[in-house]
Amino acid sequence: MDDRIDHLKGLLDRLEDARARLEAAPDAATAADVLGELNEVAQEVSVEVERQRRAVADDEGGDDAQLGLL
């Protein structure tokens, strides 16, 4: 479970870093590059959330409806 949490924390750090770089972007091209990176991280977050949901369901022996997630 700690590995899962560490991975999520890493994604959060990447999001925060990209947000700061977006705010400091000197021009539109740089901002567009950072937005592309944010999109990639958001996709990774989505994959990880789904992975976590399945792991919890497997651990609990239940289905997604019992999880109360998303």
MITI-597105 format. One line per 3 residues: number of its first residue (from 0); their letters; for each residue x, y, z of N, C-alpha, C, O. Coordinates in Angstrom, 3 decimals. Atoms other than C-alpha are relative to their C-alpha. Layout:
NUM> a> X Y Z X Y Z X Y Z X Y Z  ...;
This chain:
0> mdd> 0.824 -1.201 0.000 0.000 0.000 0.000 0.863 1.258 0.000 0.490 2.261 -0.609  -0.870 -1.175 -0.044 2.888 2.393 0.723 0.511 0.385 -1.383 0.662 1.569 -1.687  -0.449 -0.290 1.363 4.117 2.054 -2.870 -1.071 0.754 -0.769 -0.764 1.666 -1.536;
3> rid> 1.113 -0.687 0.669 0.681 3.118 -4.106 -0.072 1.452 0.442 -0.240 2.356 -0.377  0.061 -1.360 -0.540 0.675 6.143 -1.836 1.180 0.821 -0.490 1.020 1.984 -0.859  -1.182 -0.703 0.500 4.218 7.067 -2.831 -0.164 0.396 -1.461 0.226 1.493 -1.862;
6> hlk> 0.220 -0.312 1.416 3.254 6.878 -6.502 -0.979 1.170 -0.144 -0.754 2.074 -0.950  0.973 -1.092 0.055 0.224 9.122 -5.927 0.621 1.316 0.456 0.339 2.368 -0.117  -0.687 -1.207 -0.455 2.371 11.591 -3.993 0.926 0.538 -1.081 1.039 1.750 -1.265;
9> gll> -0.863 -0.403 1.103 4.820 11.632 -6.886 -0.785 0.703 -1.104 -0.330 1.701 -1.663  0.849 -0.643 1.004 2.004 12.449 -9.303 -0.452 1.378 0.478 -0.488 2.328 -0.303  0.401 -1.288 -0.556 0.812 15.220 -7.004 1.150 0.998 -0.079 0.937 2.161 -0.422;
12> drl> -1.173 -0.881 0.101 4.335 16.661 -6.876 0.191 0.486 -1.435 0.490 1.657 -1.671  -0.131 -0.395 1.407 4.483 16.631 -10.671 -1.059 1.022 -0.391 -0.771 1.971 -1.120  1.071 -0.960 0.286 1.128 18.422 -10.865 0.315 1.371 0.580 0.148 2.391 -0.088;
15> eda> -0.319 -1.272 -0.646 2.217 21.083 -8.398 1.153 0.710 -0.700 1.136 1.930 -0.858  -1.131 -0.581 0.716 5.502 21.603 -10.231 -0.450 0.591 -1.336 -0.063 1.704 -1.691  0.480 -0.488 1.294 3.761 21.937 -13.590 -0.881 1.230 0.171 -0.814 2.153 -0.641;
18> rar> 0.852 -1.163 -0.259 1.209 24.357 -12.123 0.852 1.239 0.235 0.558 2.311 -0.294  -0.887 -1.135 -0.277 3.993 26.584 -10.826 0.688 0.476 -1.279 0.821 1.678 -1.510  -0.644 -0.379 1.260 5.764 26.481 -14.198 -0.991 0.657 -0.951 -0.623 1.553 -1.711;
21> lea> 1.020 -0.613 0.847 2.496 27.310 -15.956 -0.231 1.456 0.406 -0.339 2.336 -0.448  0.193 -1.370 -0.493 1.998 30.381 -13.753 1.170 0.898 -0.380 0.989 2.095 -0.603  -1.203 -0.786 0.298 5.561 31.495 -14.506 0.367 -0.014 -1.486 1.388 0.553 -1.877;
24> apd> -0.328 0.124 1.421 5.439 30.720 -18.232 0.157 1.380 -0.638 -0.730 2.225 -0.522  -0.263 -1.316 0.581 6.985 33.640 -20.122 -0.740 0.261 -1.315 -0.877 1.406 -1.746  0.682 -0.195 1.278 5.089 33.016 -23.342 -1.005 -1.133 -0.243 -1.047 -2.120 0.490;
27> aat> 1.061 0.961 0.299 2.226 31.095 -24.924 0.551 -1.374 -0.375 -0.050 -2.393 -0.034  -0.574 1.284 0.404 4.476 28.398 -26.394 0.425 -0.821 1.214 0.190 -2.028 1.274  -0.400 0.699 -1.224 5.921 27.539 -23.003 -1.230 -0.475 0.768 -1.263 -1.596 1.276;
30> aad> 1.239 0.368 -0.686 2.443 27.560 -21.470 -0.648 -1.204 -0.679 -1.156 -2.096 0.000  0.579 1.129 0.731 1.229 25.191 -24.201 0.756 -1.286 0.303 0.143 -2.343 0.459  -0.806 1.175 -0.338 4.101 22.807 -23.475 -0.356 -0.522 1.390 -0.512 -1.727 1.589;
33> vlg> 0.332 0.397 -1.369 3.287 22.798 -19.768 -1.406 -0.584 0.050 -1.645 -1.556 0.767  1.355 0.546 0.042 -0.406 22.247 -20.512 -0.005 -1.418 -0.558 -0.773 -2.265 -0.101  -0.130 1.359 0.525 0.569 19.212 -22.576 0.496 -0.958 1.065 0.015 -2.086 1.174;
36> eln> -0.513 0.829 -1.100 2.539 17.880 -19.629 -1.087 -0.232 1.049 -1.231 -1.340 1.564  1.099 0.146 -0.955 -0.410 18.548 -17.311 -1.015 -1.026 -0.494 -1.554 -1.800 0.296  0.919 0.977 0.573 -2.602 16.539 -19.673 0.529 -1.414 0.185 -0.232 -2.320 0.528;
39> eva> -0.604 1.316 -0.190 -0.185 13.610 -19.518 -0.102 -0.454 1.450 -0.434 -1.608 1.720  0.075 0.352 -1.423 -0.081 13.701 -15.719 -1.445 -0.309 0.380 -1.698 -1.243 1.141  1.409 0.249 -0.297 -3.880 13.915 -15.563 -0.421 -1.385 -0.485 -1.192 -2.070 0.187;
42> qev> 0.302 1.340 0.502 -4.108 10.783 -17.695 0.598 -1.067 0.910 -0.036 -2.090 1.169  -0.621 0.945 -0.931 -1.679 9.004 -15.371 -0.789 -0.084 1.304 -0.956 -1.165 1.869  0.816 -0.022 -1.220 -3.767 10.085 -12.377 -1.264 -0.825 -0.215 -1.654 -1.605 0.654;
45> sve> 1.211 0.753 0.305 -6.876 8.675 -14.039 0.261 -1.505 0.008 -0.526 -2.276 0.559  -0.369 1.416 0.021 -5.144 5.344 -14.661 0.253 -0.491 1.419 -0.184 -1.582 1.784  -0.330 0.409 -1.367 -3.867 5.231 -11.080 -1.251 -0.077 0.877 -1.368 -0.983 1.702;
48> ver> 1.255 0.045 -0.770 -7.292 6.033 -9.600 -0.764 -1.277 -0.333 -1.286 -1.943 0.561  0.690 1.234 0.394 -8.812 3.186 -11.598 0.720 -1.221 0.567 0.077 -2.169 1.018  -0.777 1.106 -0.567 -5.989 0.878 -10.485 -0.277 -0.134 1.503 -0.446 -1.240 2.016;
51> qrr> 0.284 0.008 -1.439 -6.594 1.859 -6.860 -1.412 -0.524 0.274 -1.628 -1.299 1.206  1.379 0.445 -0.181 -10.337 1.325 -7.229 -0.090 -1.522 -0.131 -0.742 -2.188 0.674  0.021 1.457 0.186 -9.784 -2.192 -8.573 0.696 -0.714 1.156 0.229 -1.760 1.608;
54> ava> -0.731 0.622 -1.104 -7.252 -2.976 -5.836 -0.847 -0.045 1.266 -0.865 -1.051 1.975  0.860 -0.030 -1.186 -9.653 -1.904 -3.108 -1.142 -0.989 -0.148 -1.482 -1.701 0.796  1.096 0.941 0.235 -12.483 -3.877 -4.681 0.492 -1.432 0.172 -0.203 -2.261 0.759;
57> dde> -0.555 1.344 -0.147 -10.244 -6.948 -4.870 0.294 -0.317 1.456 0.026 -1.426 1.918  -0.322 0.200 -1.415 -9.076 -6.492 -1.267 -1.260 -0.202 0.834 -1.276 -0.994 1.776  1.245 0.065 -0.763 -12.626 -6.038 -0.029 -0.914 -1.121 -0.481 -1.869 -1.490 0.203;
60> ggd> 0.840 1.059 0.541 -14.086 -8.749 -2.215 -1.341 0.510 -0.476 -2.278 -0.267 -0.657  1.269 -0.590 0.420 -16.794 -6.340 -3.317 0.079 0.569 -1.384 1.050 0.372 -2.114  0.012 -0.640 1.307 -17.780 -4.413 -6.355 0.117 1.503 0.163 0.114 2.006 1.287;
63> daq> -0.177 -1.443 -0.033 -17.384 -0.739 -7.268 -1.138 0.725 0.712 -0.918 1.771 1.322  1.139 -0.657 -0.637 -20.847 0.110 -5.988 0.184 0.062 1.514 -0.313 0.984 2.160  -0.227 0.010 -1.440 -19.738 -0.794 -2.472 1.090 0.980 0.430 1.185 1.326 1.607;
66> lgl> -1.137 -0.838 -0.352 -16.699 1.465 -2.631 -0.393 1.425 0.331 0.242 2.064 1.169  0.380 -1.388 -0.199 -18.501 4.779 -2.742 1.021 0.970 -0.568 1.112 2.113 -0.119  -1.011 -0.847 0.613 -15.700 6.147 -4.906 -0.521 0.546 -1.308 -1.292 -0.104 -2.014;
69> l> 0.312 -0.635 1.274 -16.094 8.544 -7.801 -1.368 -0.347 -0.420 -1.820 0.094 -1.476;
